[in-house]
Each structure stands twice: as structure tokens, then as C-alpha cells.
Amino acid sequence: MGAPMKTTIEIPDALFRKARRHAEARRTTLKALVEQGLRTVLAEARQQVAFQLPDASVGGDGLSPEFRDADWNHIRAAAYEGHGG
């Protein structure tokens, strides 16, 4: 770990007072409480499972021959054909 970084944070007065009382009741510092909170939030974020899109494919032979090698403009034009697009 490198040298500690000094920074300033702004929190609402009511939250500050509640946090200070919480730290005092546990005989710790507000600094230690903030560090613990940040570590907890960051650890929870690491544990979240990455989103995986469910397989919604259907049976068949893939794209029809007309669209197999088509570019997006061709596909889009066909999708909007007759719909003012």
C-alpha cells in the first residue's frame, strides 16, 4: 500500500453526527468508520455476479439467405419497409 491520501468529503450534518456517535460508542474514529464503510461497499461490489443475457434464440437455420451477408442498412430498410422508416 502506498502513502495515505488526504481528502475532504462533504456529508450532511445529521449523517455526520450519527456517524460520530456511532464511532464514539465503538471506541473508534470517524476515519476508521469511513474506511470500513468504503471497504465493505467495494467488497460487495466485487461479489456481485456479472449480468448474463439469457439465451432467447429460437430454432431454425439462422438468417434467411437474403440477409446472411447483408449490411445493417439493408436489414434496417427491410425491417421498416412500408412503415415510414
N, C-alpha and C positions, 0 to 999 in steps of 0.2 A: 504494500500500500504506500502511496505517496504521502506527501505532507498534507495535513488537513487544509481544506479550503474554507475561508471565512466568507460568509454571505449574509445578506439581510433578507428576511421574509416578512411579509405583512399578513397578519391573520386578524380576524375580528376580535374585538376586545373580550367579548363573552367567552369565546373559544380559548383565548389566551388565559383568562382567569381560571377556567375549568381545567385546562391542561396544567397550569402551575399548581393548583390544589392537588390534582392527581399525582403529579411528580412529588410534591412535598409529602403526601400521605404514604408514598412508597420509598421515601428517603432516597430519591434520585434527583437528577437535574432535568430541567426542561430540554436541554441539549440532548441528553441521553434518551429522553422520551421521544423527541423528534427523530433521532437516528433509528430507534427501534421501530417507530411507525413507518418510516421510509423503507427499512429493510423488510418489514412484513408485507407491505404493498408490493414491493418489487419481487419478493419470493412468490407471492400469489400469482403475479402476472406470468412468471416463468412456468408455473404449474398448469396454467390453462392449456387445454388441448387446442391445437390449431383447427380452424374450421375446415371441414372436408365436405365438398359439394356431393350430395348423394347422386348415385348413378340413375339418371332418368331416361336412359336410352331405351329405345324400343327395338323390337325385332325388325328384320328387313335386310336389304342389301346396300344400305347407305344411300348416298345421294343418287338421284336419277341421272342417267347419262348426260342430260342437258346441263347439269350443274357440277359434275365431277371436277372439271378443270376450269370452272368459271371464276372470274374475279368477283369481288364484293359488289361492284357496281351492277354487274349483270344479275346477281342474286337479288339485290335490293330492288332493282327495276321490276323484276318478275314478281316480287312479293307485293309491291304497291300497284301493280298493273290494274287499271280500272278503279283505283281508289284515290285518284287525285294526287298521287305522290310522284 
